[in-house]
Amino acid sequence: MRSHSLQSLLGLSALLSVVVADGAPRVEYVTVVVDETVTKCPSPPPPPPCSETPRITSTLTISKTYTVTQTSKRTNTKSWPTKSWTRGWSGSWPFPSGSSSESNDVASWSTRPSTWTTRTTGTWPTHSDSSSEVSSETSSGWETSVSSKSWTSASGSASSGAETSTVPHSEVSSSAPASSAPSSSAPYSSASSSAPSSVPSSSAPASSVPHSSAPSSVPSSAASSAASSVPSSVYSVTSSAISSASSAGSSSVASSTDASSAVSSVVSSTISSAVSSAVSSAVSSAVSSAVSSAAPPSCTDYWLANIEHQGLAPYQSNSNYRVFRNVKNFNAKGDGVTDDTAAIQAAIDADNTCASGVCEGSTVTPALVYFPPGTYLVKGTIVQNYYVSLLGNPSCPPTIKAASDWNLNNEWVLDSNPYLPGGAQSWGSTNVFFRSTSNLIFDLTAITSTQLEYTGIHWPSSQATSLINIELKLSTASNTRQRGIYIENGSGGYIGDIVLNGGANALSIGNQQFTFRNITIRNAQTAVHQFWSWGWTYQGIQIENCGVGFDFSSLGVASITITDSEIRNTPVGVKFGATSPSTPVAANSLILENISLFNVPVAIQGPSSTVLAGSSGGSTIAAWGRGNAYTPTSGPNRFQGPIIPNTRPASLAPGGKYYARSKPYYANEPLSRFLSARSAGAAGDGVTDDTDALNDLLAEAAASNKIVFLDAGYYVVTSTIYIPPGSRIVGEALPIILSSGSFFADESNPKPVVQIGRPGEQGSIEWTDTVVSTRGAQPGAILIEYNLDSPLSKPSGLWEVHVRIGGFAGSELQLAQCAKTPNTPITADNIPAQCISGFLSFHVTKQASGLLLENCWVWVADHDLEIGAHNQQISIFAGRGLLIESEKGGIWLYGTGVEHHQLYEYQLVGTKDVVMGQIQTESAYYQPNPDATIPFAPQSSWHDPVFQTGDYGWGLRVVDSHDIYVYGAGLYSFFDNYSTHCVAEDGSPRCQSEIASIENSHVSIYNLNTVGATNMITVDGTPKALYTDNYNNFVASLALFRS
């Protein structure tokens, strides 16, 4: 390696950030590079990380102190899950709803009032801009007034001479990606109590929220120009010059020319006259370039649109199959004029994806259909095929706009499950899995006809599906019949980050269970029209200017849980229809907790009168419910009225509302931040052993603060895949990590397929859109093991990361190997060994903490998904579902499901501070043939339950735990050795005797719904709630249980 000093060069650059309180850019400070070292690989070069690209390392040593007054100046779209205060003002400014995304660009707030009326939660730092607000999630994302801020040294490096080291700026938010921080890490020492927090470590995963697009350094061309034009005799800039430059930068600057002049004049006055001209010119160029580049990134810069797409679908016959499709490559124009209906459908249908009326279901043709920014005019329905996901640009969401000459016989703009001639749907609504639609706008405002109930999205669906970051624009005419989203059946599911405006029924919905989070509805006649459900959890719902907020007046609505929500300027907040007593007895079981009201005259309306009055001003429903209540010693106790709310641990609910974080799309990350698995040497072809390639990739990405792009494909692994702290992983079209081989074959020595952190490690990760699976017999496989002790202020997050055992091509656990055998008694001697796969599906270990799971499904397949199998049932034997042992706690489960394991679905042991909702389970269809005693023998070291002959596994088991909060649970047992006689509504014996066990634990459960269980809940070995006392159509519903 050759190294030499370049002291003949002085690089001078200006780090700019855009302060928009007065609408003008300001230069914050300048940075001087005083020493640079060039390194180059020897010849021949060694293996990576060395390369033939010359790299410049810039070393900086500066002592300086200056005084700065800064205001909130970051352009940042951020979710505020915890703020709650009363607001009052006059004018037309849209209110900033409590958990919806809003821009905190101060310039865009120029018309808001100078102060808020009342702040009711959190500790609020004083800010120089009185109109600023701070999320109680973190205060470090805003700059307060700082005086006497100083540092003594800084050093850093830059690649290929393109960047210069910069002193880190205090405006580094804990919510911003670590990559947004300058590369230097100078220590701060400040006399001010408001000294900023340190720069986040590289182990901190990036925020999912778009952050400032202001450059963190001068563009490379400007830096290079500055470096080359300064004489070698100049090595320093005085402290007073830095202070003056900062002061100059804090004043209003009308243009980039003014900004450059402000800095160049100050710097040049302190440098020898021999070089002042060169420095002035260099700084002027640098500042001008940086200011001009401070605008938000171009809508064409989304990394996913530009990355090389190499995804594979190895189990279909077309060698040219395209997983990723850009609709513009299929002649969609997106110009708002051309009819793009056929082009969009062509992109979805290309290469024979699983289409309506042709295919019963299949995983071999995954597709991700991308919509670049634009307006896509459509005149008829778009059909979303099975295992196909639709995605827009998250920074510039494209619009799918129904034309004014819309085909009036088409009811839906997007149809995810069309009706066929004869009335059946294309795919069984309880078998529509593994697809999503996100980052799109649907506009129906040009449809004026009321012939049909024209609807933006028809979404009858099941587990592992999602609608995320969708806006629906509907007619606000008084006679409109439009709907935003229509769901009439299925077994969901998750929907979140949705905005709807207008319509007769913004949401018109019915399904077994669903989790809806962060939904905003404005100007609808009825915001939510629910016509049936078993269990449904609403979290963070914002309703404004509607006629009715929630309409649950149908007796088909079994149970509803609403939490952390707000209703404003709406005559009726919540309606229900069940009388007391009612038939069925538990109809319309409701729990409301932490509901804010403003100008809602009727808070809750019953079938004939007001049940809970509202007010013209602000009020809060701390907790209210109706239904049957149980304790360990009493019940059923019929109640309707106020209840004591859950006492929420601060670790779970900072500021009073439960913590939540939306799925990241990394919209503001540059393409250079991503490392492709296939480019790194992983094959993803379902044959090659990709263990080493994936482990090397994950290690490199974490060390370099890069994001792993897991191209579509099947990644066979024969030993553990280790995900280090700081990792960020994004899957394309649900790639599969597929365990195989003898490493995972020993039940007595189980091994993780994917290990997130090692025991004792700290830090956090983010991971999205991936499936972890097994191939063939894998009785010693722990599919996901989570070990990290993550900070509760920024926990790790897994979004749409699923466990799937069997039932798909490549698994070797399909109909041919594992067909059901209800007519053959199964014993330990004849159980098919080739179908024993999965010791434990998901393990949160004792030392782990700080984990958020959203829309994660842990599924042992009950049927074969592929073409030709016709959804026939199969028997696969996996031991345990989701085990949580975290001693510190801090676990959030939103929209999760666990199904078809032998011993249990959810088990919590020795843990605390866990919030869950909606959770959903199904007992193994084959039980009790065999029963829960085989094939996996109970092991006390794993806290396994002990069963008797004929028993089924537990749906939910909680042992030696406290502060466990369940906001909606559906625990189902549909089969007795593949027969459904035990769920008939004629009083026949149930499938299993008990389904939920609470053992020496403090638990609060809202709206427990069970199917096929005689006893709904068991406390310390004693059954406490009979299903016959809680009958609610097909399910039994218990509104409230506390131990």
N, C-alpha and C positions, 0 to 999 in steps of 0.2 A: 504494500500500500504506500503510495506517495502522498506526502503532506507538506504543504508550504504555506507560510503566512502571506496574506494579501494586505499588508498594512499600507500598501500604496493606494488602497481603495477605502473610501469612507462611504458607507451607504446611509443615506438619510431618507426617512420615510415619514409620512403622516398617517396616523391611525384615526380614521374618521368614524363618528357615529352621528346619526341624524337625530337632532333634537327638534321635535316638531310642536312644542308647546306654543311657539309663535309662528309656526309654519316655515321657519328658515333653518337651513343646515348650519351647524356650528362645528368648528374644529376643536376637539377636546385637548389634544396634546401632540407633540412630536416625539419621535424616538430616534436615537442615534446609535448606529452600529459602529463599534470601534475596532473590532477585530474579526476577521473571517478566516476560516480554514477550509481548503478544498481537499476532498478525498476522492480517490478514484480506485476502482477495483484493480488488482494486479492482472496480469495476462498470463495464462488464461484465468478468467474470473472463477472464484469459488462458487458453491451453490448459493442461492438466495439466503439472506436478504441483500447481499452485495449484487450490484448490477453494473453494467457499463455506463449507465447514466451518471455523469459527474454530479456530486452532491456538495453543496456549500453549507458548512456549519458556521453560524454567526454567533459570536460570543459578545455579550454586552455587560459592561460594568459601569454603572452610573450611580451617583449619589445626588439626590435632589429632593426638595420639599416644596410643595406649593399648596395654595388654597384654592379650592374649587367649590362652587355652588352648582349643583346639578339638579335637574328635575327629572320626573319620569319621562323617559325618552326612548324607550324601546318600542318598536312596532311588533306586536306579538298577539296572535290569536290564541286564546287560552281558555280552557274550561275552568269554571269557578265552582267546584262542587260543594264548598263549605260556607259561602257567604250568606248571611241572612240579616237584612236590616229593613227598616221601614223607610220608604222613599217618598218624597213629596216635592212637586215642582209644577210649573205651568208651562205650556207650550206643546210642541208636537214631537218632542224627542221620544223615540221608542224606548220603553223601559228596558234596562239590561237584565234579562231574566236570569234567575239564580244559577242555573247549571247549563245553560246553553252557551255555545261558543259566541264570543263577542270580541270585537277588536278593541285593544286598549291603546291604539294609536291616538295620542292626545289631539292631534289635528282633527281627527274625525269626531272628536268630542267637543268641538268648538261651540256647539249650541246647547250643551247641557248646563244645568244650573251650577252655581259656584260651590254649593255645599249640598250634602245629603242631610235629610231631616234628622234621622236617628241611626246610630250604629248599635246593633244589639249583640254582636258576637265578636270574639277575638280581641287581640291587642293590636291596635292600629298605629303603626309608626307615623310620625308627623312628616308630611311631604310639603315641599315648597309649592306644589301645584295643588290647591285645595280641592280641585275637582277630581283628583286621582283617587282610585280605589285600589285596595290591595287584597289579594286573595289570602284568606287565613291559612291556606295550604302552605304558603311560604311567603316570607316578606323579602327574601333576597333578590327577587326578580325586579325590584324597583330601587332606584338610586335615591337615597335621601340626601339632604344637604350635608356635606362633609367638609370639615376644615382641618388644616394641618395634616393632610394625608401625605405620608412619605414612605419611601422604600429605599433600600440601600443598594440593591444589586439585582441584576436579572441576567439570565442567559438562555439561549435557545438555539434552535437550528432551523434551517430552511432547505427545501428540496430543490435541486437543480438550479440553484441561484435565483429561483423565481419569487421567493418570498424573503423578507427580512424579519429578524427577530423583533418582537415588540414587547414592551413592558405590559404586563397584564392589566387590564382595565377592570375596575370594580363592578362594572355593569355586566357581570357574568351571573346569570340566573341559575339557580339550582334546577330549574325546569328546562334549561337549554341544553342541547347536546354538548358533551365534553369537547367535541370538535370545534365548537364555536368560540372556545377560549383561545387566546393567543398561545403560541407554543412555549413562551417563557413562563416561568413560575416564580416571579419575584415575591419575596415575603413582604407583607404589609406591616407597618407599625404606625399606628394612628392615635393621636390624642383624643379623637372624637369617639364618643360612645356608639356612633353609627357607622363605624368602620365596616366595610363590606366583608362578607364571608369569603372564604378562600375559594379559589377556582376549583370546580368539581374535578375529582380524579377521573382518570380515563376509564375507571371501572364503572362509573355511573352511566347507565344507559340513557340514550337520547330521549327527550320528551317526544310524545306523540303530537305535540302541538306546534304548528308553524311558528317560527320565531323571527326575529328581526333579519331583514335582508341587508342591513347596512354592513358594509365590508369590514372585516376584522383587520385588514391591512391594506396598504396601497396596492393597486393592481401590479402584477409582476413587471409589466413593461415600465411603469413609472418608477418602481423601486430600482430596477436595473439602470434606468437613465440617471437617477439620482446618484447611484453608487459610482457610475463611470465619470461623472462630471465634477467631483469634488477633489481638490488637490490633496496629496498625501500628508501635507503638513498640518492639516486640521484633524484633531483627534477628540475634541470635546466641545460641549456646549454648556455654558454656565447655568447654574440653578436659576438665576434670575431670568435668564432667557426662557427657560422652560416655564417658569411661573408666568412670565409675561405672555408667552404663547398660549398657555392655558386660559389666562384671563381674556386674551383676545378672542380665543375660540368660544368663550362662554357668552359673548355678546352676540346680538343678532347679526347674521350675515345674509345679505340679500341674494347672493348668487354664488356659484362656484368660483367665479373670478374674485369676488370680495373675500371669500374664505381663503383662497390661496394667497391673496395679498396680505391678509391679516397675519398669517403664519410666516410667510417669506420675509415680510418687513421686520418682524421681531427677531427671527433667527439671523437674518443677514446683518442686523445691527450689532450682534454679539460675536460675529466671526470676522476674522481678518479681512480687510478690504480686498485682499488678493483673491479670495474665494467667494465673497458675498454674492457676486453676480451668478456664479455657477450654482450655489446653494439655492438662491432665490429662484432661479429658473427651474431647478430640479423640484423644489418644493411646490412651486406654482403648478408644474405639470402633474406632480403626484396628487396634490389636493384636488385639482380640477378633475383629474381622471377618477379619483375615488368618489368625489361628490356626484359626478355624473353617473357612477355605477351604483349609487345607493338606492335606486328604485327596486321594487320587488322583482324577483327573478321572472324571466319570461315564462309564459305558459307552455312554451315548447321545451322547457328545461327539466321536466319531470323525469327522473332517472329511469323509471320503469319503462317509459316510452323509448328510451334511447339505449338501454343496455342490450347487449347481444342476447337474443333469445335462442337457447339451445335445448329447451325442455324436451323430454322424451315421453312417449306413451308406448312402452315396449311390448305391451300385450295386445296390440292391434296390428293388423297386417300391412298397413300403409307405411312404407319407409319414409315417405315425405310428409307424414302427419304433422300438422302445425298445432302446438298447444296454445301459443300466444297468437292472437289475431287482432290487428288494428283495423277498425271498421273502414278507415279511409283506404286501406289496401283492397277493399271490396267495393270501391267506388262510392262510398258514402261521402257527401260533400260537407255537411255540417255548416252550410251557409245560411240556413233559415229559410231558404227558398226552394231548393230542390227536394223532391220527395225521396227520402232516404230509407223508406220502409223496406224495400226489397234488398237493398245493400246491407242493412243491418242484419236482416234475417239470413242473408247469405253468409255473413261472417260467423253467425251462430251455428249454422247448419254445416259449414264446410267440413270436409273429410269425414262425413257421416257420423257426427255426434249423435247421441241417443235422443232421437226426435219423437215427438208426440205421434201416437198411432202406429209407430214402427218398432219401437224399442221399449221393453218393459222395465229397463233399468240396466245400468252398466257402469263400471269404474274404468274401463279400458280406454275411453275417449274423453279425457279431461280437456277442458278448454277455458282459457281466460281471454275474454273479449274486451278490448280496450277502446274507449271513446276519447279521442283527443278533444281539447276545448273547442267549443262551437255550439251551434244550434242545429239539431237534427230534426227536420220536419218529417213527421210520419202521418200517414192517412189511414192506417189500420193497425191491428194488434201485432206486437212483437212477441214471439213465443220464446221463452227461455228454456232450452233443452236440459235434460237430466245431466248432472255433473258438469254443468257449464256455469261459470261465474262472469258477471258483468262488472266492469270497473271504469270509472272516469278519473280524470286528473283531480286530485284532492285540492290543489291550490286554485284551480280554475274549473270547477265542475261543469261539464257540458250539460246542455239542456236537450231533452227529448220532448219536442213540442208537438202536440196534436194539432193538425191543420184545421183551418176553418171549414174545409170541405171534408172533414173526417167521415169515414164510413160509419154511418149511424147504426149499422147492424153489429158493429164491434163494440163490446161493452168495456174492454180493458185496453189500456195502452200497453202495459207489460203483463203477459200471462205466463205464470210459472207452472201451471198445471191445467191445460185446456180440457174442457169437456168434449167427449167423443160422442158420435151419434149413438143414441140409446141412453145417454145420461151418465155413463161412467167417466171418471177422470182418467187422463192419460197414464198417470202413475198413482198408485195407492197413496192417499194423502199422508198415511202414517209411515210410508216408506220413501219419502222424498228427502234424501239426505245430501250433505256435502256440496253445498253451493251457496253463493252469496251474490248480492248486488250492492254496490257502494259508489259513493262520490258522484251522484247523478242528480239532476233536476228534472222533474216531470211537470210539464205545463199543460193544463187542460183548459185554460181560460178562453181559448178561441172556440171551444165547443159550446154553442148556445142552445142546442136541442135538449129537451127533457124527455125524449123518447125512452131512453134507458138510464139506469143509474151509472153513468160513465165514471170509470174508476182508473186511477193512476196505476196501481199495482194489485194484481190478483195473486195472493201468496198463501195458498193452502199447502203447508209444508210441515216438516218434522225436524228431528234433531240435526245438529251440525249445519244449520242454515242461518242466514242472517241478512238483514237489511241494515246498512250502516251509512251514515252521512248522506242522507237523501232529503231533498226538498220537494214538496208537492204543492203546486200552485193550482188552486181550484176556483171555480166561479163563486163569486159572492152575491150573485143575484138572489132575490128573495124566493124565487121559485126553483132554484137549482136542486137537482137530485144527485149531484156528483159526490163521489167518495174518494178519499185519498188512497187508503189501503183496505182491501177486502180479504178477509180470511174466514172461510166457513167451516173448515175441518183440518185435521192433522194432529200432530203431536210434537209441537215446537219446543224449543226454538228461542231465538234471540233477535230483538230489533232494538236499535239504539241510535242516538244522534240524528233524530229525524225532526224536520220542521214542516208543518202543514199550515196552509192558509186558505180559508174558505171552505166551501162544500156544505152539503146537507149533513152528512156524517163524515167527519174527517177520517175517523177510524171506525170501520164496521166489521166486527171481529167475533170469531168463535173458534175454539181449539181446545184440546185437552189441557195444555199448560203452555205458558209463555213467560218470558221476562222481557219487559219493555223498560228501557232506561234512557233518560235524557231526551224526552220528546217534548217539542213545543208546538202548540196548536193555537192558532189565532183566527178569529172571525168566521168560525163555523157555527152552523145552527146547533149541532150537537158535536162536541169534541170527540167523545168516545161512546160509541153505541155498541155495547157488548150483548150479544144475544145468546151465547152459551159459553160455558167454561167448566173445567174441573177446578184447576187452580191457576191463578194469574197474579203476577207480581209487577206492579208499576213503581218505578223508582225515579225520582227527579223529573216529574211531569210538570210542565208549565202550560197553563191554559189561560187565555185572555180574550175578552170580548166575544164570548160564545153564548148561545142561549142556554145550553146545559153543558156542564162539565163532563161528568161520567153518568151514563144511563145504564143501570144494572136492573131495570125493572122486569126483565124476563126471568121467570122462575127456572129457566135453563142455566142461569148463572149460579154455579155451585158456590164458589168462594173467590174472593178478591182481596189482595193486600196492596195498599197504597202507602208509600212512605216518601218523606223528604220532597214534597211537591207543593205547587202553588197554583191557586185559582184567583183570577182577577177580573173584575168588571163583567161578571157572569151571573145572571139571576138565580140559577140553581146550580149548586156545586156538585152534589151527588144525589142520584135517584136510585131507590130500590123498590121492588114490587112485592116482596113477600110480606104477608100478614103475620101476626103472631097470635096463636100458633099458625103454622102454615103447612101446606103439603107440597113437596116433601118437607119434613120437619126442619132440615138444616139449610133450606134454600136461601140464597143470597147471604151467606155468611161473609161478613165484611170486617176488615180491620184497617183503620186509618191511623197513621202515626206521623206526627210532625208535618201537618198540612197548614200552609199559610193561606189566608184569605184576605182579599181586599175588595170591597164593594161587591160582596156576594150576599144578597139579602136572605137566601135560604141556603144554609150550609148543607143540610141533608134532608131530603124529602122522601117520605114513605109512600105507600100506595094510595093514601087518601089525604095526607096532611103533612105539615112540616114537623120533622122529628127533632131537628136541631137548627135553631135560628142562626142566621149569620149577622151581618151588619153592613152599614154603608162605608165603614172605615176598614181598618185592619184588625185581624184577629187570627188566632192560631188554634187549631185542633191538636192538642198535645197527643191524645190517643182516644179513639172511639171505636166501638165495635158492636157486632151483633152475632149471635150464634150460640153454640154450646161451649162451655168452658170446663176444664178439668184441672185439678191439682193431684198430687200423689195420694191425697186422702179423700177427695170429693169429686163429684160429677156424675152425670152431666148437670151443669148449672146453666140454665137458659138466661141470657143477658142481652140487653140492648141499651147502650149508653156509654158514657165516658169510662175509660179504663186507665190504669196506671201504665204509663209508657215504659218501655224497656229503658234500663239505666245503661246508656251506651258508654263503653270504655273510650277514653280519649284516644287510645291507640287506634281504634277502629273508626272513630267519628270525630276527627279534628274540627273544632268549630261547631260541633253538634250534628252535622250531617255525615252519613257514612261516606268514607273515601271511595272514589271511583276514578278511573282513568281510561280514556278512550283508546281504542286500537291505533297504534302508530302506523302511518304510511310514509314517514320520512320525506315529506314533500319538499322540504327545503334543503335536503342533503344533495350534494353534487354527485354526479355519476362516479367520480373518482373515489368516492367513499365506499363503494360496493365491491365485494369480491365474489365472483361467481364460483359455485361449487364445481361445475363442469370445466370451467376455465382453469381451475386449480388442480385438475387431474382426476376428480371423481367421475365415474362413468354414469351412474344413475340408470343403468340398463337392466337391472334386475338380475344380473348374472355376476358381474365383477364384484370382488370384495373391496368395498370403498372405505373400510375402517380407517386405515392410515391416512388416506386422502382427506377425509372429513376431519379427523383430529388435527392434522397439520393445518388445515384451513382455519379451523376454529381458534387454534392457538395464535396463528398469525393475525387474524382479524382482531382478536381481543388485545393483542400487544400493540397493534397499530391504530386502534380506535376505528376500525373499519366495520362495515355491516355485511354479514354473510347473506348472499342471495342464493337460496337453495333452489336451483332450477328444477322444473317439473321432472319427475322420474322416480325410480325405485332404487334406493341406496342400500345395498346389502351390507350388513355389518356382522362381523364374527366375534367381536369383543366390544367392550364398553366405549361409547362415544362420550367424551368429556366436554362439557360446555363451561368455559371459565367465567369468573366474574367479569362484568363489563361487556359481555357478548350481546350482540343484537343480530337476530336471525329473522329473515323474511322468506317465506315459502312462496313458490309460484304454482298455482293450481293444485295445492295440497300434495306436495311431494311426500314420498313414503320412506321412512327409515325402517328397514326390514331386518330384524334379527334372524340369525341363522347359525346352526352348528352346535357343537358339543359344549361350547363355553357357557351356554344358557340351558344346559340339559339336566343339571343337578338340583333337584328340589331341596336337598339338604344344605346346599351352598348357593343360594340364589345370587345372581349378579344383575346389575342395572344395564339395560340396553342404552339408555341415555341418562347420564349423570350430570345434574346441574350443580356445579360446585362440588368440592370435596368437603368431608366433615371438618368443621372448624373454620371454613373460609367465609369471608365477609364480602359484601358487594351485592350487585343486583344485575339482572339481565332482562332483556325483552325478546320475545319469541312469538311469531305469528304464523298461521296458515301452514301447518304441517301435520302429518299423521305418523304415529309411531306404531309399528305392527310387528308381528312374529311370522315366521315361516315354519310350518310343520310343528312337530312336537318341540316345545320349549318350556318344560315344567320348572326350570330355574330362572326364568326371565322376569325381572322387575322392569317394566317398560319405561317408566320415568321415575327417577329418584331425585328429589329436590333437597339439597343440603344447605343452601346459602343462608347466612344470617344477614338478611337485607334490612336496610333502614326503613322504619315504618313511615318516614316522611316521603320516601320514594321506593316503595316495594318493587320487587320483581313483578313482571306481568307476562302472562301467557294468554293470548287471544286466539281463539280458533285453532288451538293445538289439541288434537284428538288422539285417543288410543283406540285402535280398531284391531281386533283379533279375529281373523278368519273371515270367510264369506266373500272374498274378492280374488281376482286373478292374480296369481303369483304367491298367494298365501299358502297353498297346499293344504288348506283347511276349508274345503268346499264340499259340494254335494257328493262328488266322487269319493272323497275320503271320509266324510263325517255326516252322512245322512242320518236323520233321526231314527230311533229304534224303539218306539213306544210299546211294541208288542213283545219285546225281548227284555226280560228282567236283567238289569245291569248291576253287576257286582264288582268288587275290587279285582276279581279274577278275569272278567271278560270285558272290562271297560276298554274301549279302543285307545291304545297308548298313543297312536299317531295324532289323536285329537286332544291331547292334554297339552295345553299351551298357555303359559302365563301364570307364574307364581303370585305376582302382585302387579296390578296395572299402574298404580300411581302411589308413590310414597313421599309424604312430607315428614322428614325425619325429626328427631328430638331437638337437635341443635338448630334446626331451620326456623326462620321467621320471615315475615314480610313478603307475602305472596298473594297476588291477585290473579284469579282465574276467571275469564269471561268467555262464555259460549264454548266451553270445552266439554266434549262428550267422550266418555270412557265406555266403549261398547264391545262386548263379546257377541259376535254375530249370531243371530238366531235363524238367519236364512241366507241363502246364496244370492248375491246381488247381480250376478252376471247373466248375460243373454243366454237363453237355453235352459237355465235353471228354473225359470218361471217362479222365482221367489220361494222355492221349496225350502222347508225348514231343515236345519242342521243342528247337531249337538257338538259343541266345543266346550271343553272343561277348563276353566280358568279359576284360580283359587280365590283371589281377593280383589276387591275393587279399589277404592280410594281410602288410604290410611293416613290420618293426620295425627302426628305425635308431637308436634311443635310445643315445647315447654314455654317459650316466650309468646307464642301466638302471633296475632296480627295477620289473619288469613281472611281474605274476601273471596267468596264464591258467588258469581253472578251468572245465572243461566247455565248451570252445569247439570249433567245427567250421567248416571253410572248404571250399567245394566248387565244382568245375566251371569254373575259370578257365583261360585259355589257357597262361600262362607258369609260374605256380606257385600253390600254395594258401598255404602259410606260407613267408615268406622273412625271415631275420634277417641283417642286414649291419652289421658294425662295432659291435655291441652287446655288452652283458654283463649279468649278473645277471638272468636271465629264468628263471622256472619255469613249466612248461606241463604240464597233465594233467587229464583225458584230452583229447588232441587227436584230431581225426578229419578225414579228407579223402576226397574222391572226385575222380578225374581226369575231365575233360570227356568226356561220353559220345560226342560226335561224333568225337573224335580217333581215328585220324589223318586224318580227312576233314572238315575240314582238319587239318593237324598243328600243332605248337606254333610254327611260323614265321609264321603269319598268323591273324588280320588285323593284330595289333599287332606292329610291327617292334621289335626290341630297341633300347633306349636305354641307353647306358653311364651317363648321368647318373642313371638310376634303378636301376643295378646289375642290369639284366636279364640273365638267362641267355641264352646263345646256343645255338640248337638246329640240328640237321641235319634234312634232309628225312625225314619219317616219325616224328619224335620226338613224345613226349607231354610235357606239362608236369610239373614236379616237385611231389610232394606236400609235401615239406619240404626246404628248402635253407638251410644255415647257412654264412655266409661271414665270415671275419675276425672271429670273435666268441669270447668265452670265458665260462665260468661259465654255461653253458646247461644246464638240468636239465629233462629230459622224463620225467614220471611217467606213462607210458602213452601210446601213439600207435597209431592205426589208420589206415593209408594204403592206400586201396583204389582199384583200377582194374578196374571191372566189365565194361567194354565195349571192343570194337574196332569202331568205326563202327557202334555200336548192336547189335552181336552179342555174345552172352555165351559164345561157344565158348571164349574164352580163359580162363575161370575154371572150366572143367570139372575134376573131380577124377580125370581119367584121364591126367594127364601131358601134355596138349596144350600147345603153345606159349602162353606168357602174353601178356596184352594189351600190356604195355610192358616194356622191358628194365630200366629203372632208375626208382626212385621217391623216394629220399632221398639228398641229396648233402651231405656234410660237407667244407668247403673251408677249410683253414688255420684250424681252430677247435678249441676244447676243449669237448666236449659229453659229457654223460652221459645215456644213454637207458635207462630201464627198460621192458621189455615193449613192444617194437616188433612190431606185427602188420601184415602186408601181405596184400593180395589182388591177384592178377593181375599181379604183378611178378616177373620172373625173378631180379633181384638186389634184395635187400632194402635194402642200404645201399651207398653209393659214397663212398670217401674219397679226396679230392684226385684225382678222375677215374678211380679204379680200383675196380671192383666188389669187394665183400668178403664178401657173405653170399648164398649161393644159397638160393632158397626150398625146393629139394628137400632141403637139409640141415636144414631147420627146419619140416618138415611138421607141421601141427597141425589135422587135419580140414580145414575149408574155408580156413583162413588158414595163413600161415607165421608162426611166433613166435620171436622172438629175445629172450631174457630180459634181457641186459645188453650194452650197448655203451658203451665209453669211449674217447675220443680225447685 
